[in-house]
Amino acid sequence: MCGIVGYTGCREAYPILIKGLHRLEYRGYDSAGTALFSENYGNLNIFKASGKVSDLEKAAEGHDRSGSMGIAHTRWATHGSPNVANAHPHVSQSGDITLVHNGIIENYAVLRDQLKAKGFTFKSQTDTEVLVQLIEFIRTTQETDIVNAVRLALTKAIGAYAIVVMDKRTPDVLVAARNASPMVIGIGENDSEFFIASDASPIAEYTNRMVYLNDGEVAVCVKGSPLKVLNLENDSVEAKVKKVNLDLNMLDKGGFPHFMLKEIFDQPNVLKDCLRGRLLPEHQRVILSAVTEHREELLNAKRFIVVSCGTSWHAGLIGKQLIEDFCQIPVEVAYASEFRYANPVVGPGDIVIAISQSGETADTLAAINLAKAKGAMIFGIVNAVGSSIARHTDTGTYIHVGPEIGVASTKAFTGQVTVLIMLALALAHEKKSISTASYQEVLAELALIPEKIEKVLEQNDKIKTLASRYAECRNFLYLGRGVNYPVALEGALKLKEISYIHAEGYPAAEMKHGPIALVDEDMPVVFIATHHQLYEKVVSNMQEVIARKGKILAIVTEGDELVKKMVDEVIEVPQTLNCLAPLLTVIPLQILAYHIAVAKGLNVDMPRNLAKSVTVE
């Protein structure tokens, strides 16, 4: 959700902060702000704006933006409306201390009342202002330094936070801390400068040496001094430096009008990256290091439990079908947001598969911590290297599809499904629950999927034309069977997310158990009807819609003449195996949602009310 950037060193901070905020715009936000320490005048210069980072730049024009230390923030509103007063950074009553914060301080109301009783006043509705006032109260009453004040204040705060704090009485010092919200420290040239951010994307062009803070850790970043990390008990903690190499080209649109369209077109290449070194068709093997290293635990699992949210949940539904089919191991799929509150029966012998693009999804992280405490083994499937979920799991697999900037997930979904296919194959091969012929057939076909996706992408212009006919529709139904049922859910979600058109996904046979009441001549119905599971029954469901004058757009296998004669529009995808069909059938649905949203003149990459990385419950 919210984004943080901080810098202390020898460079001008403002350009680094603003460029960093632009890099973080994909996370979703409604206001922005920055604070700079001016060495010339000893001032903290603070600029805020409701709206976009470009509005912040306008607000700062003509003012003193000098200084080699500063912090910046993009806010996604939780406590209080998205306005300038509630935008970060927030400042203490004296004006000496300023702070940016991601997350939620759950006991802020109690703390605020206590501080009001001490004479503090508040200018915003936020929980964040309470935290900066608490830091000042401790700093003043205990006559301590800013590092201790931050540390002691956090022992009183309940909730999730990633914070960066500046105190104009201690120039060149930034204090950062985290609990259940991501925070990374980049170490710059000669260890004399520090870049701070909520993820690596805004600072990767300056350094590849990163320290990911763990929960309950406080980082002290002093220009010209080594990084120091403490825990809340004031003990020193080893700062583990990792080399993180991001492809910066992935952070640019590459000539496409939107990140979402670029990322849809990225899929052939990034899936090759996902498969590289794992799918070895010449050796007729798929090898996942996690399966090799944890073979016995995985093969002896009583069941798998997938915990995930949104698009990742849809990928998990596909994974369930594949693991059960190939491996004959029972799989449950749970919304992570519900899992932890359902008193789940989970324990030793269970494998929890946590799926998250960002690796920071708060609900998923909470679910795996609960499962781990009950004795389950945790297997992570994430995209972001070094993310919280990646570090909290026992083992797992990165999807390696590169940074995904568009809020509506596209390439991460196909990457997750690809990893789940490989996991199911690797386990089945070890269990000998799949025949050699079937195993080799799937391996050979999986290697061809990237080029088959390229064939689907060639229909972009055709789908754009189709989309223009649907832009004014107010409702859609998406229907599929088997592994294409979760694709129907995903197609409906994509349309809702970026076009704001109401859409629902169902198993095709469920239509007559209620949703068919909605069908009329104004209701587009999207069928995923490839030559796979229950094809004839899906065709029968189409007849039911036709009888009620519904408009049908069907995703079909190349050469399907039967459906083509029945329905209004078809989009063809290449022939493939049933288990791999979602990797092809989802592509036209992504493109369709994109072009409908563009036809409506909407902000495709940053849809309203949504955030890329959901780090609060």
C-alpha positions as CSV (number, residue, x, y, z in Angstrom):
1,M,0.0,0.0,0.0
2,C,1.7,3.2,1.2
3,G,5.2,3.9,-0.1
4,I,8.3,5.1,1.8
5,V,11.6,6.6,0.6
6,G,14.4,8.0,2.7
7,Y,17.9,9.2,2.1
8,T,20.9,10.4,4.0
9,G,24.3,10.9,2.4
10,C,26.2,13.4,0.3
11,R,23.8,13.8,-2.6
12,E,20.9,16.1,-2.9
13,A,18.0,14.2,-1.3
14,Y,15.0,15.8,-3.1
15,P,15.6,14.3,-6.6
16,I,16.2,10.8,-5.1
17,L,13.0,11.1,-3.0
18,I,10.8,12.3,-5.8
19,K,12.1,9.7,-8.3
20,G,11.6,7.1,-5.6
21,L,8.0,8.1,-5.0
22,H,7.3,7.9,-8.8
23,R,8.7,4.3,-8.7
24,L,6.3,3.5,-5.9
25,E,3.2,4.9,-7.5
26,Y,2.1,1.4,-8.5
27,R,1.4,0.6,-4.9
28,G,-1.8,2.8,-4.9
29,Y,-2.1,6.1,-3.0
30,D,-4.1,9.2,-2.6
31,S,-1.7,11.8,-1.2
32,A,2.1,12.4,-1.0
33,G,4.6,14.4,1.0
34,T,8.3,14.9,1.7
35,A,10.4,16.4,4.4
36,L,14.0,17.7,3.8
37,F,16.6,18.8,6.3
38,S,18.2,22.0,5.1
39,E,21.8,22.2,6.3
40,N,21.9,25.9,5.3
41,Y,19.2,27.0,7.7
42,G,18.7,24.1,10.1
43,N,15.1,23.8,9.0
44,L,12.8,20.8,8.3
45,N,11.1,21.8,5.1
46,I,7.9,19.8,4.6
47,F,5.7,19.7,1.4
48,K,2.5,17.8,1.1
49,A,-0.3,17.4,-1.5
50,S,-3.5,15.6,-1.9
51,G,-3.4,13.6,-5.2
52,K,-0.4,12.5,-7.2
53,V,3.3,12.9,-6.8
54,S,3.2,15.4,-9.6
55,D,0.9,17.5,-7.4
56,L,3.6,17.3,-4.6
57,E,6.2,18.5,-7.1
58,K,4.1,21.5,-7.9
59,A,3.6,22.2,-4.2
60,A,7.4,22.2,-3.6
61,E,8.2,24.5,-6.6
62,G,9.8,27.8,-5.6
63,H,10.6,26.6,-2.1
64,D,13.8,25.5,-0.5
65,R,14.4,21.9,-1.5
66,S,18.0,21.7,-0.5
67,G,19.5,19.2,1.8
68,S,21.2,15.8,1.7
69,M,18.8,14.1,4.1
70,G,15.1,13.6,3.7
71,I,12.1,11.3,3.8
72,A,9.1,11.0,1.5
73,H,5.8,9.1,1.5
74,T,2.7,8.1,-0.6
75,R,-0.3,7.5,1.5
76,W,-3.3,5.2,1.0
77,A,-5.9,6.5,3.4
78,T,-6.9,4.4,6.4
79,H,-7.4,6.8,9.4
80,G,-8.8,10.1,8.0
81,S,-9.6,11.4,4.6
82,P,-7.0,11.7,1.8
83,N,-6.2,15.4,2.4
84,V,-3.1,17.5,3.1
85,A,-3.6,17.5,6.9
86,N,-3.6,13.7,7.0
87,A,-0.8,13.3,4.4
88,H,2.7,12.2,5.6
89,P,5.2,13.3,6.9
90,H,3.7,14.1,10.3
91,V,5.5,16.5,12.6
92,S,5.8,16.6,16.4
93,Q,4.4,19.5,18.4
94,S,7.8,21.2,18.7
95,G,8.4,20.9,14.9
96,D,11.7,19.1,15.6
97,I,10.7,15.5,14.7
98,T,9.1,14.3,11.5
99,L,8.0,10.8,10.6
100,V,6.5,8.7,7.7
101,H,4.7,5.5,8.4
102,N,3.2,2.5,6.7
103,G,0.8,0.3,8.6
104,I,-1.7,0.8,11.4
105,I,-1.2,1.6,15.1
106,E,-4.1,-0.3,16.6
107,N,-3.9,1.4,20.0
108,Y,-3.5,4.9,18.7
109,A,-6.8,6.2,20.3
110,V,-5.6,5.2,23.8
111,L,-2.2,6.7,23.2
112,R,-3.7,9.9,21.8
113,D,-5.9,10.4,24.9
114,Q,-2.8,9.9,27.1
115,L,-0.9,12.4,25.1
116,K,-3.7,14.9,25.2
117,A,-3.7,14.7,28.9
118,K,0.0,15.7,28.8
119,G,-0.9,18.8,26.8
120,F,-0.3,17.5,23.2
121,T,-2.6,18.7,20.4
122,F,-3.2,17.0,17.1
123,K,-3.7,18.5,13.6
124,S,-4.7,15.3,11.8
125,Q,-7.0,12.3,12.2
126,T,-4.2,9.8,11.7
127,D,-2.7,7.1,13.9
128,T,0.7,8.2,12.6
129,E,0.6,11.6,14.2
130,V,0.1,9.9,17.5
131,L,3.3,8.0,17.1
132,V,5.4,11.0,16.3
133,Q,4.0,12.9,19.3
134,L,4.8,9.8,21.5
135,I,8.4,9.8,20.3
136,E,8.7,13.5,21.1
137,F,7.2,13.0,24.6
138,I,9.7,10.2,25.4
139,R,12.6,12.2,23.9
140,T,11.8,15.2,26.0
141,T,10.7,13.7,29.3
142,Q,13.4,11.0,29.4
143,E,16.1,13.3,28.0
144,T,17.3,10.6,25.6
145,D,18.4,10.6,22.0
146,I,16.2,10.0,19.0
147,V,17.2,6.4,18.6
148,N,16.1,5.5,22.1
149,A,13.0,7.6,21.9
150,V,11.9,5.7,18.7
151,R,12.8,2.3,20.3
152,L,10.9,3.0,23.5
153,A,7.9,4.5,21.7
154,L,7.6,1.4,19.6
155,T,7.5,-0.8,22.7
156,K,4.2,1.0,23.6
157,A,2.7,0.8,20.0
158,I,0.5,-2.1,19.1
159,G,0.1,-2.9,15.4
160,A,1.9,-2.9,12.1
161,Y,4.5,-0.3,11.1
162,A,7.3,0.6,8.9
163,I,8.6,4.0,9.9
164,V,11.4,6.4,9.1
165,V,12.1,9.3,11.6
166,M,14.2,12.5,11.3
167,D,15.1,14.8,14.2
168,K,16.6,18.2,13.2
169,R,18.6,18.2,16.4
170,T,20.6,15.1,15.1
171,P,21.5,16.0,11.4
172,D,22.5,13.1,9.1
173,V,20.7,10.5,11.2
174,L,17.7,8.6,9.9
175,V,16.0,6.0,12.2
176,A,14.0,3.2,10.5
177,A,12.0,0.4,12.1
178,R,9.5,-2.3,11.1
179,N,6.9,-4.7,12.4
180,A,4.7,-6.6,10.0
181,S,5.3,-4.0,7.2
182,P,8.3,-4.2,4.9
183,M,11.4,-2.0,5.1
184,V,14.7,-2.3,3.2
185,I,17.9,-0.3,3.7
186,G,20.2,0.2,0.7
187,I,23.9,0.8,1.5
188,G,25.5,3.2,-1.0
189,E,28.9,4.2,-2.1
190,N,31.7,3.5,0.4
191,D,29.1,2.7,3.1
192,S,28.7,6.4,3.6
193,E,25.1,6.9,2.4
194,F,21.9,5.1,3.0
195,F,18.7,4.6,0.9
196,I,15.5,3.5,2.7
197,A,12.4,2.3,1.1
198,S,9.3,0.1,1.5
199,D,10.6,-2.1,-1.3
200,A,13.7,-2.3,-3.4
201,S,12.3,-0.8,-6.6
202,P,12.9,3.0,-5.8
203,I,16.5,2.5,-4.6
204,A,17.8,-0.3,-6.9
205,E,19.3,2.1,-9.4
206,Y,21.6,3.4,-6.6
207,T,22.8,0.2,-4.9
208,N,22.2,-3.5,-5.0
209,R,23.4,-4.0,-1.4
210,M,20.2,-4.3,0.7
211,V,19.4,-5.1,4.3
212,Y,15.9,-6.3,5.0
213,L,14.8,-5.4,8.5
214,N,13.0,-8.1,10.5
215,D,10.0,-7.5,12.8
216,G,11.0,-5.6,15.9
217,E,14.3,-4.2,14.5
218,V,15.4,-0.6,14.4
219,A,18.0,0.6,11.9
220,V,20.3,3.6,12.7
221,C,21.5,5.2,9.4
222,V,24.2,7.9,10.0
223,K,25.9,9.4,7.0
224,G,29.5,8.3,6.9
225,S,29.1,5.5,9.6
226,P,28.3,1.8,9.3
227,L,24.7,0.7,9.5
228,K,23.6,-0.2,13.1
229,V,20.6,-2.4,13.8
230,L,19.0,-2.9,17.2
231,N,16.1,-4.8,18.5
232,L,13.4,-3.2,20.8
233,E,15.3,-4.5,23.8
234,N,18.3,-2.4,22.7
235,D,20.5,-5.4,21.8
236,S,22.7,-5.2,18.7
237,V,21.5,-7.3,15.7
238,E,23.7,-8.4,12.8
239,A,22.8,-6.5,9.6
240,K,22.7,-9.2,6.9
241,V,23.5,-7.6,3.5
242,K,22.0,-9.2,0.5
243,K,22.7,-8.4,-3.2
244,V,19.5,-7.7,-4.9
245,N,19.6,-7.2,-8.7
246,L,16.5,-5.8,-10.3
247,D,16.1,-5.4,-14.0
248,L,15.5,-1.6,-14.1
249,N,14.0,-2.0,-17.6
250,M,11.1,-3.8,-15.9
251,L,10.3,-0.6,-14.0
252,D,9.7,1.4,-17.2
253,K,6.8,1.1,-19.7
254,G,9.1,0.1,-22.5
255,G,7.0,2.0,-25.1
256,F,3.7,0.7,-24.0
257,P,1.0,3.1,-22.9
258,H,0.5,1.4,-19.6
259,F,2.4,-0.9,-17.3
260,M,-0.5,-3.4,-17.4
261,L,-0.3,-3.9,-21.1
262,K,3.5,-4.1,-21.0
263,E,3.2,-6.8,-18.3
264,I,0.7,-8.7,-20.3
265,F,3.1,-8.7,-23.2
266,D,6.0,-9.6,-20.9
267,Q,4.5,-13.0,-20.2
268,P,6.2,-15.1,-22.9
269,N,9.6,-13.9,-21.8
270,V,9.1,-13.9,-18.0
271,L,7.6,-17.4,-18.1
272,K,10.8,-18.6,-19.8
273,D,12.6,-17.0,-16.8
274,C,10.3,-18.8,-14.5
275,L,11.0,-22.2,-16.2
276,R,14.7,-21.6,-16.7
277,G,16.9,-24.1,-14.8
278,R,13.8,-25.9,-13.5
279,L,12.1,-27.4,-16.6
280,L,14.7,-29.6,-18.3
281,P,12.9,-31.2,-21.2
282,E,16.1,-32.5,-22.7
283,H,16.6,-34.5,-19.5
284,Q,12.9,-35.2,-19.2
285,R,12.8,-33.7,-15.7
286,V,11.5,-30.8,-13.7
287,I,13.6,-29.9,-10.7
288,L,12.7,-27.6,-7.9
289,S,15.3,-27.2,-5.2
290,A,12.7,-27.0,-2.5
291,V,11.3,-30.4,-3.5
292,T,14.8,-31.9,-3.5
293,E,15.8,-30.4,-0.1
294,H,12.5,-31.2,1.6
295,R,11.5,-34.4,-0.3
296,E,10.4,-36.4,2.7
297,E,8.3,-33.8,4.3
298,L,6.5,-33.0,1.1
299,L,6.0,-36.6,0.0
300,N,4.7,-37.5,3.5
301,A,2.3,-34.6,3.8
302,K,-1.2,-35.4,5.0
303,R,-2.6,-32.5,3.0
304,F,-1.7,-29.2,1.5
305,I,-3.5,-26.0,2.5
306,V,-3.2,-23.0,0.2
307,V,-3.5,-19.6,1.8
308,S,-3.7,-16.5,-0.4
309,C,-5.8,-13.6,-1.5
310,G,-7.3,-12.2,-4.7
311,T,-5.5,-13.3,-7.9
312,S,-3.2,-15.5,-5.9
313,W,-6.2,-17.3,-4.5
314,H,-7.4,-18.1,-8.0
315,A,-3.9,-19.5,-8.8
316,G,-4.3,-21.6,-5.7
317,L,-7.6,-23.1,-6.9
318,I,-5.8,-24.2,-10.1
319,G,-3.0,-25.6,-8.0
320,K,-5.4,-27.6,-5.9
321,Q,-6.8,-29.4,-9.0
322,L,-3.4,-30.2,-10.4
323,I,-1.8,-31.4,-7.1
324,E,-4.8,-33.6,-6.3
325,D,-4.9,-34.9,-9.9
326,F,-1.2,-35.6,-10.3
327,C,-0.2,-36.5,-6.7
328,Q,-3.4,-37.8,-5.1
329,I,-2.8,-35.6,-2.0
330,P,-5.8,-33.6,-0.7
331,V,-5.6,-29.8,-1.0
332,E,-7.6,-27.1,0.6
333,V,-7.6,-23.5,-0.6
334,A,-8.4,-20.8,2.0
335,Y,-8.7,-17.1,1.9
336,A,-5.8,-15.9,4.1
337,S,-8.0,-13.2,5.5
338,E,-10.4,-15.8,6.9
339,F,-8.0,-18.6,7.7
340,R,-6.5,-17.1,10.9
341,Y,-9.9,-16.3,12.4
342,A,-11.5,-19.7,11.6
343,N,-9.7,-21.6,14.4
344,P,-8.2,-23.8,11.6
345,V,-7.4,-27.4,12.3
346,V,-3.8,-27.5,11.1
347,G,-0.6,-29.0,12.6
348,P,2.4,-31.3,12.0
349,G,2.1,-33.2,8.7
350,D,0.3,-30.4,7.0
351,I,2.1,-28.3,4.3
352,V,0.8,-24.7,4.0
353,I,1.4,-23.2,0.6
354,A,1.5,-19.4,0.9
355,I,1.1,-17.5,-2.4
356,S,1.7,-13.8,-2.8
357,Q,3.1,-11.6,-5.5
358,S,4.6,-9.0,-3.2
359,G,5.5,-11.4,-0.4
360,E,4.1,-8.7,2.0
361,T,0.4,-9.5,2.0
362,A,-0.5,-8.9,5.6
363,D,-3.4,-11.5,5.8
364,T,-1.2,-14.2,4.2
365,L,1.7,-13.4,6.5
366,A,-0.5,-13.6,9.5
367,A,-2.0,-16.9,8.2
368,I,1.4,-18.6,7.8
369,N,2.6,-17.4,11.2
370,L,-0.4,-19.0,12.8
371,A,0.1,-22.2,10.8
372,K,3.8,-22.3,11.7
373,A,3.0,-21.9,15.4
374,K,0.8,-24.9,15.1
375,G,3.6,-27.0,13.7
376,A,2.8,-26.9,9.9
377,M,5.6,-26.6,7.3
378,I,5.3,-23.5,5.2
379,F,6.0,-23.5,1.4
380,G,6.1,-20.0,-0.1
381,I,5.4,-19.0,-3.7
382,V,6.3,-15.3,-4.1
383,N,7.7,-13.0,-6.6
384,A,9.6,-10.4,-4.5
385,V,13.0,-11.6,-3.5
386,G,13.8,-10.9,0.2
387,S,10.1,-10.2,1.0
388,S,8.6,-11.0,4.4
389,I,6.8,-14.1,3.4
390,A,9.9,-15.4,1.6
391,R,11.8,-15.0,4.9
392,H,9.1,-16.5,7.1
393,T,8.7,-19.7,5.2
394,D,10.5,-23.0,5.6
395,T,11.1,-23.4,1.9
396,G,9.5,-22.3,-1.4
397,T,10.0,-21.1,-4.9
398,Y,10.3,-17.7,-6.4
399,I,8.2,-17.1,-9.6
400,H,10.9,-14.9,-11.1
401,V,8.6,-12.8,-13.4
402,G,10.2,-9.4,-12.5
403,P,8.6,-6.4,-10.8
404,E,4.9,-6.1,-11.4
405,I,3.9,-2.5,-11.4
406,G,0.3,-2.6,-12.6
407,V,-2.0,-2.9,-9.7
408,A,-4.1,-5.5,-11.5
409,S,-1.9,-8.6,-11.5
410,T,-1.2,-10.3,-14.8
411,K,2.2,-11.9,-15.2
412,A,2.3,-12.8,-11.5
413,F,-0.8,-15.0,-12.0
414,T,0.7,-17.0,-14.9
415,G,4.0,-17.2,-13.0
416,Q,2.2,-18.6,-9.9
417,V,0.3,-21.1,-12.0
418,T,3.5,-22.2,-13.7
419,V,5.2,-22.8,-10.4
420,L,2.2,-24.8,-9.1
421,I,2.3,-26.9,-12.3
422,M,6.0,-27.6,-11.8
423,L,5.4,-28.4,-8.1
424,A,2.6,-30.8,-8.9
425,L,4.8,-32.5,-11.5
426,A,7.9,-32.7,-9.3
427,L,5.9,-34.2,-6.4
428,A,4.0,-36.6,-8.7
429,H,7.3,-37.8,-10.3
430,E,8.8,-38.5,-6.8
431,K,5.6,-40.2,-5.6
432,K,5.4,-42.2,-8.9
433,S,1.7,-41.2,-9.0
434,I,2.0,-40.0,-12.7
435,S,2.9,-42.3,-15.6
436,T,6.2,-41.6,-17.3
437,A,4.4,-41.0,-20.6
438,S,2.1,-38.4,-19.0
439,Y,4.9,-36.7,-17.1
440,Q,7.0,-36.3,-20.2
441,E,4.0,-35.2,-22.3
442,V,3.3,-32.3,-19.8
443,L,7.0,-31.4,-19.6
444,A,7.3,-31.1,-23.4
445,E,4.1,-29.1,-23.7
446,L,4.9,-26.8,-20.8
447,A,8.1,-25.8,-22.7
448,L,6.0,-24.7,-25.6
449,I,3.6,-22.5,-23.6
450,P,5.6,-19.2,-23.9
451,E,5.5,-19.3,-27.7
452,K,1.8,-20.2,-27.6
453,I,1.1,-17.2,-25.4
454,E,2.8,-15.1,-28.1
455,K,0.2,-16.4,-30.6
456,V,-2.6,-15.3,-28.3
457,L,-1.0,-11.8,-27.9
458,E,-1.1,-11.5,-31.7
459,Q,-4.9,-11.0,-31.3
460,N,-4.5,-7.8,-29.2
461,D,-6.0,-5.6,-32.0
462,K,-8.9,-7.9,-32.5
463,I,-9.7,-8.0,-28.8
464,K,-9.3,-4.2,-28.6
465,T,-12.1,-3.9,-31.3
466,L,-14.3,-6.3,-29.3
467,A,-13.7,-4.4,-26.1
468,S,-15.1,-1.2,-27.6
469,R,-18.4,-2.9,-28.0
470,Y,-18.6,-3.8,-24.3
471,A,-17.3,-0.6,-22.6
472,E,-20.8,0.6,-21.8
473,C,-22.0,-2.7,-20.3
474,R,-22.8,-2.7,-16.6
475,N,-22.6,-6.4,-15.8
476,F,-20.7,-9.5,-17.0
477,L,-20.8,-13.2,-16.3
478,Y,-17.7,-15.3,-16.7
479,L,-18.2,-19.1,-16.8
480,G,-15.8,-22.1,-17.0
481,R,-15.4,-25.7,-15.9
482,G,-12.5,-27.6,-14.2
483,V,-9.2,-25.6,-14.3
484,N,-11.0,-23.0,-16.4
485,Y,-13.4,-22.2,-13.6
486,P,-10.7,-20.3,-11.6
487,V,-9.8,-18.5,-14.9
488,A,-13.4,-17.3,-15.1
489,L,-13.0,-15.9,-11.5
490,E,-9.7,-14.2,-12.5
491,G,-11.2,-12.8,-15.7
492,A,-14.1,-11.3,-13.7
493,L,-11.7,-9.9,-11.1
494,K,-9.6,-8.2,-13.7
495,L,-12.7,-6.5,-15.2
496,K,-13.9,-5.3,-11.8
497,E,-10.5,-4.0,-10.8
498,I,-9.7,-1.7,-13.7
499,S,-13.0,-1.0,-15.5
500,Y,-15.3,-0.8,-12.4
501,I,-17.9,-3.0,-14.2
502,H,-19.6,-5.5,-12.0
503,A,-18.6,-9.0,-13.0
504,E,-19.0,-12.4,-11.5
505,G,-17.3,-15.7,-12.2
506,Y,-19.0,-19.1,-11.7
507,P,-18.6,-22.7,-12.6
508,A,-20.6,-22.9,-15.8
509,A,-23.1,-25.5,-14.4
510,E,-23.8,-23.2,-11.5
511,M,-25.3,-20.6,-13.8
512,K,-28.7,-22.3,-13.7
513,H,-28.7,-22.3,-9.9
514,G,-29.3,-18.6,-9.7
515,P,-27.2,-16.4,-12.0
516,I,-29.2,-17.3,-15.1
517,A,-31.9,-15.0,-13.7
518,L,-29.6,-12.1,-14.7
519,V,-29.2,-13.1,-18.4
520,D,-30.9,-11.0,-21.0
521,E,-30.0,-9.2,-24.2
522,D,-27.9,-6.7,-22.2
523,M,-25.8,-9.3,-20.3
524,P,-22.5,-10.3,-21.9
525,V,-21.5,-13.8,-20.9
526,V,-17.9,-14.9,-21.3
527,F,-17.4,-18.6,-21.6
528,I,-14.1,-20.4,-21.4
529,A,-14.9,-23.3,-23.7
530,T,-11.7,-25.0,-24.8
531,H,-11.6,-28.7,-25.9
532,H,-11.0,-30.0,-22.4
533,Q,-13.0,-30.9,-19.4
534,L,-16.7,-31.1,-19.9
535,Y,-16.6,-29.3,-23.2
536,E,-19.9,-30.7,-24.4
537,K,-21.6,-29.6,-21.1
538,V,-20.2,-26.1,-21.4
539,V,-21.7,-26.0,-24.9
540,S,-25.0,-27.0,-23.4
541,N,-24.7,-24.1,-21.0
542,M,-24.1,-21.8,-23.9
543,Q,-27.4,-22.9,-25.4
544,E,-29.2,-21.9,-22.2
545,V,-27.8,-18.4,-22.5
546,I,-28.6,-18.2,-26.2
547,A,-32.2,-19.2,-25.4
548,R,-32.4,-16.1,-23.1
549,K,-30.9,-13.8,-25.7
550,G,-27.6,-13.3,-23.8
551,K,-24.5,-12.1,-25.7
552,I,-21.7,-14.7,-25.7
553,L,-18.0,-14.1,-26.0
554,A,-16.3,-17.5,-26.0
555,I,-12.6,-18.4,-25.5
556,V,-12.1,-21.5,-27.6
557,T,-9.5,-23.8,-29.0
558,E,-8.1,-23.0,-32.5
559,G,-10.3,-24.6,-35.1
560,D,-13.4,-24.9,-33.0
561,E,-16.2,-24.4,-35.6
562,L,-19.1,-25.6,-33.5
563,V,-19.0,-22.8,-30.9
564,K,-18.0,-20.2,-33.6
565,K,-21.4,-20.9,-35.3
566,M,-23.4,-20.5,-32.1
567,V,-22.1,-17.4,-30.4
568,D,-21.6,-13.7,-31.0
569,E,-17.8,-13.6,-30.8
570,V,-14.9,-16.0,-30.3
571,I,-11.2,-15.6,-29.4
572,E,-9.1,-18.6,-30.2
573,V,-6.2,-20.0,-28.2
574,P,-3.7,-22.7,-29.4
575,Q,-4.3,-26.3,-28.5
576,T,-2.7,-27.5,-25.3
577,L,-3.1,-30.0,-22.5
578,N,-6.0,-29.5,-20.1
579,C,-3.7,-28.9,-17.1
580,L,-1.9,-26.1,-19.0
581,A,-5.0,-24.4,-20.4
582,P,-5.2,-21.6,-17.8
583,L,-1.9,-20.2,-19.0
584,L,-3.5,-19.6,-22.4
585,T,-7.1,-18.9,-21.6
586,V,-6.4,-16.2,-19.1
587,I,-4.4,-14.0,-21.6
588,P,-7.4,-12.8,-23.7
589,L,-9.3,-12.1,-20.5
590,Q,-6.5,-9.9,-19.3
591,I,-6.4,-8.1,-22.7
592,L,-10.1,-7.7,-22.8
593,A,-10.3,-6.1,-19.3
594,Y,-7.4,-3.8,-20.2
595,H,-9.0,-2.5,-23.4
596,I,-12.4,-2.0,-21.9
597,A,-10.9,0.1,-19.1
598,V,-8.9,2.1,-21.7
599,A,-12.1,2.6,-23.8
600,K,-13.8,4.0,-20.6
601,G,-10.9,6.5,-20.1
602,L,-9.8,5.0,-16.8
603,N,-6.4,4.9,-15.0
604,V,-5.5,1.3,-15.8
605,D,-2.3,1.1,-13.8
606,M,-3.7,2.7,-10.6
607,P,-7.4,1.9,-10.3
608,R,-9.4,3.7,-7.6
609,N,-9.4,2.4,-4.0
610,L,-6.8,-0.4,-4.8
611,A,-3.2,-0.9,-3.8
612,K,-0.6,-3.2,-5.2
613,S,0.8,-4.5,-1.9
614,V,-1.9,-4.9,0.7
615,T,0.1,-4.6,4.0
616,V,-2.9,-4.0,6.3
617,E,-5.8,-6.2,7.2
